[in-house]
Amino acid sequence: MNPHFTPLFATMTAEGQLILKFIGILGLIVLIPAGIVLFRNQDRWFGRSSDPSSETSGSLTYGLAQTWLVYVGLLHLVLWLVFGL
């Protein structure tokens, strides 16, 4: 048996799925409050700053969009672990 495929075989058993669902639930417990904090502080964290002089509205929006994209991707992965297996 190839040791690189051992985690894939673990998900085929009921115990392996239970462990992955537990990891997904822990991820939801962490990600939901993180999303609320990100939503409440997005203007302060990604808003205008007086330090960089070459800051444009496009660069501010791009950084905010990248952050939300990472958050939504992680949320999708965790939801798949909880409900998709």
ROBAMAR-216554 format. One record per atom (N, C-alpha, C): residue number from 1; residue in one letter; atom name; x, y, z. Coordinates in steps of 0.001 Angstrom, whole numbers, plus 524288, in hexadecimal, padded with zeros to 5 digits. Atoms other than C-alpha are relative to their C-alpha. Layout:
<setors>
+-----+--------+-------+-------+-------+-------+
: num : residu : atome :  east : north :    up :
+-----+--------+-------+-------+-------+-------+
: NUM :      a :    CA :     X :     Y :     Z :
...
+-----+--------+-------+-------+-------+-------+
</setors>
This chain:
<setors>
+-----+--------+-------+-------+-------+-------+
: num : residu : atome :  east : north :    up :
+-----+--------+-------+-------+-------+-------+
:   1 :      m :     N : 80347 : 7FB70 : 80000 :
:   1 :      m :    CA : 80000 : 80000 : 80000 :
:   1 :      m :     C : 80377 : 804D3 : 80000 :
:   2 :      n :     N : 7FD1D : 7FB2D : 80064 :
:   2 :      n :    CA : 804F6 : 80D69 : 7FC61 :
:   2 :      n :     C : 7FE98 : 80390 : 80498 :
:   3 :      p :     N : 80153 : 7FCCC : 7FB6B :
:   3 :      p :    CA : 8061A : 815F0 : 808A2 :
:   3 :      p :     C : 7FDDE : 80563 : 7FE96 :
:   4 :      h :     N : 801FC : 7FAD7 : 8017E :
:   4 :      h :    CA : 802B3 : 82230 : 800DB :
:   4 :      h :     C : 7FA12 : 80006 : 7FF75 :
:   5 :      f :     N : 805A4 : 80043 : 800A7 :
:   5 :      f :    CA : 7F4B6 : 81D77 : 7FED4 :
:   5 :      f :     C : 7FD2F : 7FE4A : 804F2 :
:   6 :      t :     N : 80266 : 801B8 : 7FB26 :
:   6 :      t :    CA : 7F23C : 8197F : 80CEE :
:   6 :      t :     C : 7FBB6 : 803B4 : 801E2 :
:   7 :      p :     N : 8045D : 7FC9E : 7FE55 :
:   7 :      p :    CA : 7EA3A : 825D4 : 81036 :
:   7 :      p :     C : 7FB22 : 7FF4F : 7FC9D :
:   8 :      l :     N : 80488 : 800E4 : 80352 :
:   8 :      l :    CA : 7E177 : 82308 : 8048A :
:   8 :      l :     C : 7FD11 : 7FB14 : 801A1 :
:   9 :      f :     N : 80296 : 804BF : 7FE3D :
:   9 :      f :    CA : 7DEC6 : 8155E : 8097E :
:   9 :      f :     C : 7FD5F : 800DA : 8054A :
:  10 :      a :     N : 80256 : 7FEF8 : 7FADF :
:  10 :      a :    CA : 7DBE8 : 81AC7 : 81713 :
:  10 :      a :     C : 7FAA7 : 8027D : 7FF68 :
:  11 :      t :     N : 80512 : 7FD7E : 800A6 :
:  11 :      t :    CA : 7D0A2 : 822CC : 811BC :
:  11 :      t :     C : 7FBD4 : 7FC2E : 7FE2D :
:  12 :      m :     N : 803D5 : 803C8 : 801CD :
:  12 :      m :    CA : 7CA31 : 816A6 : 80C4E :
:  12 :      m :     C : 7FD60 : 7FD28 : 80485 :
:  13 :      t :     N : 80258 : 80290 : 7FB82 :
:  13 :      t :    CA : 7C793 : 8115C : 819DB :
:  13 :      t :     C : 7FC8D : 803DD : 802ED :
:  14 :      a :     N : 8037A : 7FC9C : 7FCEF :
:  14 :      a :    CA : 7BD26 : 81692 : 822EA :
:  14 :      a :     C : 8030E : 80321 : 80405 :
:  15 :      e :     N : 7FCE0 : 7FD37 : 7FC24 :
:  15 :      e :    CA : 7C76D : 81A30 : 82D06 :
:  15 :      e :     C : 802FB : 80478 : 7FD79 :
:  16 :      g :     N : 7FD3C : 7FBDD : 802C1 :
:  16 :      g :    CA : 7CF22 : 821FF : 82308 :
:  16 :      g :     C : 7FC6E : 80480 : 7FE9A :
:  17 :      q :     N : 803C2 : 7FBDF : 80137 :
:  17 :      q :    CA : 7C30A : 82964 : 81ECE :
:  17 :      q :     C : 7FE72 : 802F9 : 804EA :
:  18 :      l :     N : 80163 : 7FD70 : 7FB1A :
:  18 :      l :    CA : 7BF9A : 82C42 : 82CEE :
:  18 :      l :     C : 80442 : 803D7 : 801A0 :
:  19 :      i :     N : 7FBAD : 7FC88 : 7FE99 :
:  19 :      i :    CA : 7CD15 : 8320F : 82F4C :
:  19 :      i :     C : 80002 : 804D5 : 7FC7F :
:  20 :      l :     N : 8001B : 7FB88 : 80391 :
:  20 :      l :    CA : 7CC23 : 83AA1 : 82326 :
:  20 :      l :     C : 7FB4D : 8038A : 8010D :
:  21 :      k :     N : 80489 : 7FCC6 : 7FE97 :
:  21 :      k :    CA : 7BE7C : 83F2A : 82701 :
:  21 :      k :     C : 80110 : 8030F : 804FF :
:  22 :      f :     N : 7FE90 : 7FD49 : 7FB31 :
:  22 :      f :    CA : 7C3A1 : 8429A : 8347D :
:  22 :      f :     C : 803B5 : 80486 : 7FEDB :
:  23 :      i :     N : 7FC7C : 7FBCC : 80199 :
:  23 :      i :    CA : 7CEA1 : 84A7C : 82E44 :
:  23 :      i :     C : 7FCF0 : 80459 : 7FD4F :
:  24 :      g :     N : 80340 : 7FC22 : 80296 :
:  24 :      g :    CA : 7C478 : 85147 : 825D0 :
:  24 :      g :     C : 7FCC1 : 8032E : 803D2 :
:  25 :      i :     N : 80315 : 7FD34 : 7FC0F :
:  25 :      i :    CA : 7BC03 : 854B3 : 83191 :
:  25 :      i :     C : 8037B : 803C0 : 8030B :
:  26 :      l :     N : 7FC5D : 7FC76 : 7FD5D :
:  26 :      l :    CA : 7C7D4 : 85A52 : 8389C :
:  26 :      l :     C : 80163 : 80498 : 7FC73 :
:  27 :      g :     N : 7FEEF : 7FBCD : 803B3 :
:  27 :      g :    CA : 7CADC : 86212 : 82C53 :
:  27 :      g :     C : 7FB8F : 803E4 : 7FFB1 :
:  28 :      l :     N : 8047C : 7FC76 : 7FFFB :
:  28 :      l :    CA : 7BD11 : 8679B : 82C25 :
:  28 :      l :     C : 7FFDE : 80357 : 804F1 :
:  29 :      i :     N : 7FFF1 : 7FD1F : 7FB16 :
:  29 :      i :    CA : 7BE4D : 86B6F : 83A5E :
:  29 :      i :     C : 80400 : 8046B : 7FFD4 :
:  30 :      v :     N : 7FBFD : 7FBF2 : 80075 :
:  30 :      v :    CA : 7CA94 : 8731C : 836F4 :
:  30 :      v :     C : 7FEB2 : 803E9 : 7FBB1 :
:  31 :      l :     N : 800B7 : 7FC9C : 8048A :
:  31 :      l :    CA : 7C6A6 : 8788C : 8299F :
:  31 :      l :     C : 7FB4B : 803A9 : 80068 :
:  32 :      i :     N : 8049A : 7FC92 : 7FFB4 :
:  32 :      i :    CA : 7B935 : 87E0A : 82CCA :
:  32 :      i :     C : 8012F : 804EC : 80333 :
:  33 :      p :     N : 7FE96 : 7FB24 : 7FD4C :
:  33 :      p :    CA : 7BE18 : 88771 : 83757 :
:  33 :      p :     C : 80437 : 80320 : 7FD1E :
:  34 :      a :     N : 7FC02 : 7FD36 : 80304 :
:  34 :      a :    CA : 7C9E5 : 88AB6 : 82EC2 :
:  34 :      a :     C : 7FD84 : 8031E : 7FB8E :
:  35 :      g :     N : 802C0 : 7FD2E : 8041B :
:  35 :      g :    CA : 7C09E : 88E8E : 823CC :
:  35 :      g :     C : 7FD23 : 804BE : 80219 :
:  36 :      i :     N : 802B0 : 7FB91 : 7FD96 :
:  36 :      i :    CA : 7B8D8 : 89740 : 82CEA :
:  36 :      i :     C : 803EF : 8044C : 8014B :
:  37 :      v :     N : 7FBEC : 7FC29 : 7FECA :
:  37 :      v :    CA : 7C552 : 89DF1 : 83186 :
:  37 :      v :     C : 80204 : 80286 : 7FB00 :
:  38 :      l :     N : 7FE3B : 7FDE3 : 804FC :
:  38 :      l :    CA : 7C9DE : 89F84 : 82375 :
:  38 :      l :     C : 7FBFF : 803C7 : 7FDB4 :
:  39 :      f :     N : 80416 : 7FC9B : 80214 :
:  39 :      f :    CA : 7BCD5 : 8A55C : 81F64 :
:  39 :      f :     C : 7FFAD : 80529 : 802F9 :
:  40 :      r :     N : 80073 : 7FB3E : 7FCDE :
:  40 :      r :    CA : 7BC75 : 8AEFF : 82AAD :
:  40 :      r :     C : 804BA : 80393 : 7FF6A :
:  41 :      n :     N : 7FB3B : 7FCDF : 80028 :
:  41 :      n :    CA : 7CA8D : 8B388 : 828FA :
:  41 :      n :     C : 80230 : 800C4 : 7FA8C :
:  42 :      q :     N : 7FDC5 : 7FFB8 : 8053C :
:  42 :      q :    CA : 7CC13 : 8B33C : 81A37 :
:  42 :      q :     C : 8013C : 8059B : 7FE5F :
:  43 :      d :     N : 7FECF : 7FA9B : 80162 :
:  43 :      d :    CA : 7CB75 : 8C20E : 818C2 :
:  43 :      d :     C : 804E4 : 801F7 : 802CD :
:  44 :      r :     N : 7FB68 : 7FE4B : 7FD0F :
:  44 :      r :    CA : 7D595 : 8C42E : 8234F :
:  44 :      r :     C : 804F2 : 7FD45 : 7FE0F :
:  45 :      w :     N : 7FB6A : 802EB : 801AC :
:  45 :      w :    CA : 7DEB1 : 8B96F : 81E75 :
:  45 :      w :     C : 8016D : 800FE : 7FA4D :
:  46 :      f :     N : 7FEFE : 7FF71 : 80597 :
:  46 :      f :    CA : 7DD39 : 8BBD4 : 80FDB :
:  46 :      f :     C : 7FE7D : 80562 : 7FDF1 :
:  47 :      g :     N : 8017E : 7FAC6 : 801A7 :
:  47 :      g :    CA : 7D930 : 8CA1E : 80F92 :
:  47 :      g :     C : 804C1 : 80351 : 7FEB3 :
:  48 :      r :     N : 7FBD5 : 7FC4F : 8014C :
:  48 :      r :    CA : 7E124 : 8D60C : 80C0F :
:  48 :      r :     C : 803BF : 800B1 : 8048D :
:  49 :      s :     N : 7FBEA : 7FF0A : 7FC2A :
:  49 :      s :    CA : 7EDE6 : 8D81B : 8131A :
:  49 :      s :     C : 8032E : 804B6 : 7FE39 :
:  50 :      s :     N : 7FCFD : 7FB5E : 8016B :
:  50 :      s :    CA : 7F62A : 8E45C : 81387 :
:  50 :      s :     C : 805AF : 7FEB4 : 7FEC6 :
:  51 :      d :     N : 7FA82 : 80158 : 800C7 :
:  51 :      d :    CA : 80322 : 8DCFD : 81297 :
:  51 :      d :     C : 80183 : 7FF71 : 7FA3A :
:  52 :      p :     N : 7FE3D : 8008C : 80570 :
:  52 :      p :    CA : 80425 : 8D834 : 80466 :
:  52 :      p :     C : 7FD85 : 8042F : 7FC7E :
:  53 :      s :     N : 80202 : 7FBD3 : 80352 :
:  53 :      s :    CA : 802F0 : 8E32A : 7FA7F :
:  53 :      s :     C : 7FDDF : 7FDF9 : 7FAD2 :
:  54 :      s :     N : 801B8 : 80219 : 8050E :
:  54 :      s :    CA : 800A6 : 8DA57 : 7EEA9 :
:  54 :      s :     C : 7FB52 : 7FC5C : 8007B :
:  55 :      e :     N : 8046F : 8036F : 7FF0C :
:  55 :      e :    CA : 7F4AC : 8D3A7 : 7F44B :
:  55 :      e :     C : 7FB51 : 801BF : 7FCB8 :
:  56 :      t :     N : 80496 : 7FECB : 80331 :
:  56 :      t :    CA : 7E923 : 8D2E8 : 7EAF0 :
:  56 :      t :     C : 7FB52 : 7FCFC : 8020B :
:  57 :      s :     N : 804AE : 802C9 : 7FE47 :
:  57 :      s :    CA : 7DB2E : 8CEAA : 7ED06 :
:  57 :      s :     C : 7FFE7 : 7FA78 : 7FDC3 :
:  58 :      g :     N : 7FFBC : 8053C : 8024B :
:  58 :      g :    CA : 7DD9F : 8C32E : 7E3E5 :
:  58 :      g :     C : 80364 : 7FC55 : 80325 :
:  59 :      s :     N : 7FC99 : 80360 : 7FCD8 :
:  59 :      s :    CA : 7E8CC : 8BE10 : 7EC1C :
:  59 :      s :     C : 7FD79 : 7FEB6 : 8053D :
:  60 :      l :     N : 802C1 : 8011C : 7FB19 :
:  60 :      l :    CA : 7E09F : 8BF5F : 7F874 :
:  60 :      l :     C : 7FBCD : 7FBD9 : 7FF37 :
:  61 :      t :     N : 8041E : 803CE : 80122 :
:  61 :      t :    CA : 7D55A : 8B7EC : 7F254 :
:  61 :      t :     C : 8024D : 7FAAD : 7FEB4 :
:  62 :      y :     N : 7FD7A : 804EB : 80169 :
:  62 :      y :    CA : 7DEA2 : 8AD9C : 7ECF5 :
:  62 :      y :     C : 801BB : 7FD01 : 804E3 :
:  63 :      g :     N : 7FE68 : 80294 : 7FB29 :
:  63 :      g :    CA : 7E43F : 8AABA : 7FA76 :
:  63 :      g :     C : 7FB60 : 7FDF7 : 80315 :
:  64 :      l :     N : 804BA : 801B9 : 7FD49 :
:  64 :      l :    CA : 7D6B8 : 8AA01 : 80062 :
:  64 :      l :     C : 7FD93 : 7FB46 : 7FD52 :
:  65 :      a :     N : 8023D : 80469 : 802EA :
:  65 :      a :    CA : 7D1EE : 8A0F7 : 7F59A :
:  65 :      a :     C : 8033B : 7FB0F : 800BB :
:  66 :      q :     N : 7FCB7 : 8049A : 7FF1F :
:  66 :      q :    CA : 7DD93 : 897E9 : 7F758 :
:  66 :      q :     C : 7FF11 : 7FDAD : 8056E :
:  67 :      t :     N : 800EE : 801E5 : 7FAAF :
:  67 :      t :    CA : 7DB1E : 8970F : 805ED :
:  67 :      t :     C : 7FACE : 7FD2B : 8005F :
:  68 :      w :     N : 80518 : 80290 : 7FFDE :
:  68 :      w :    CA : 7CCB5 : 893DA : 80416 :
:  68 :      w :     C : 80011 : 7FAF6 : 7FCCE :
:  69 :      l :     N : 7FF9D : 804C4 : 80324 :
:  69 :      l :    CA : 7D036 : 889ED : 7F995 :
:  69 :      l :     C : 8027D : 7FB90 : 8031A :
:  70 :      v :     N : 7FD8D : 803F9 : 7FCA9 :
:  70 :      v :    CA : 7D932 : 882B0 : 802F4 :
:  70 :      v :     C : 7FC28 : 7FE34 : 8042D :
:  71 :      y :     N : 803C8 : 80167 : 7FBFA :
:  71 :      y :    CA : 7CEB0 : 8832D : 80D78 :
:  71 :      y :     C : 7FBB0 : 7FC7C : 7FDCE :
:  72 :      v :     N : 80438 : 80324 : 80252 :
:  72 :      v :    CA : 7C405 : 87DF3 : 80473 :
:  72 :      v :     C : 8020B : 7FAA7 : 7FE61 :
:  73 :      g :     N : 7FDB2 : 8050D : 80163 :
:  73 :      g :    CA : 7CD2B : 87344 : 7FF8D :
:  73 :      g :     C : 8009F : 7FC78 : 804BA :
:  74 :      l :     N : 7FF85 : 8031A : 7FB35 :
:  74 :      l :    CA : 7D025 : 86ECE : 80D59 :
:  74 :      l :     C : 7FAAF : 7FE56 : 80217 :
:  75 :      l :     N : 80548 : 80150 : 7FE49 :
:  75 :      l :    CA : 7C1C3 : 86F54 : 810D3 :
:  75 :      l :     C : 7FDB0 : 7FBA4 : 7FCA3 :
:  76 :      h :     N : 801E5 : 8041C : 80387 :
:  76 :      h :    CA : 7BE80 : 8670D : 804E8 :
:  76 :      h :     C : 8028B : 7FAC4 : 80157 :
:  77 :      l :     N : 7FD44 : 804D1 : 7FEA0 :
:  77 :      l :    CA : 7C8D2 : 85D03 : 808A8 :
:  77 :      l :     C : 7FDE0 : 7FDB8 : 80516 :
:  78 :      v :     N : 801F1 : 801E0 : 7FAF5 :
:  78 :      v :    CA : 7C3E0 : 85C23 : 816A6 :
:  78 :      v :     C : 7FA6B : 7FDFD : 7FF7C :
:  79 :      l :     N : 80553 : 801DF : 800C6 :
:  79 :      l :    CA : 7B5B7 : 85B05 : 81269 :
:  79 :      l :     C : 7FFEF : 7FACD : 7FD10 :
:  80 :      w :     N : 7FFB6 : 80506 : 802BA :
:  80 :      w :    CA : 7B98E : 85010 : 8091E :
:  80 :      w :     C : 80195 : 7FBB3 : 803BF :
:  81 :      l :     N : 7FE73 : 803F0 : 7FC2E :
:  81 :      l :    CA : 7C040 : 848FD : 8144E :
:  81 :      l :     C : 7FB65 : 7FE80 : 80386 :
:  82 :      v :     N : 8044E : 8011B : 7FC74 :
:  82 :      v :    CA : 7B423 : 84A2D : 81CC8 :
:  82 :      v :     C : 7FB83 : 7FD45 : 7FD3D :
:  83 :      f :     N : 804C1 : 801F9 : 80294 :
:  83 :      f :    CA : 7A94D : 84785 : 812E6 :
:  83 :      f :     C : 80100 : 7FCB5 : 7FB26 :
:  84 :      g :     N : 7FF27 : 80282 : 8050A :
:  84 :      g :    CA : 7AFB7 : 84234 : 8069D :
:  84 :      g :     C : 80200 : 7FA76 : 80032 :
:  85 :      l :     N : 7FDD7 : 8054E : 7FFC6 :
:  85 :      l :    CA : 7B60A : 835BD : 80B6A :
:  85 :      l :     C : 7FBCD : 7FBF5 : 800D3 :
+-----+--------+-------+-------+-------+-------+
</setors>
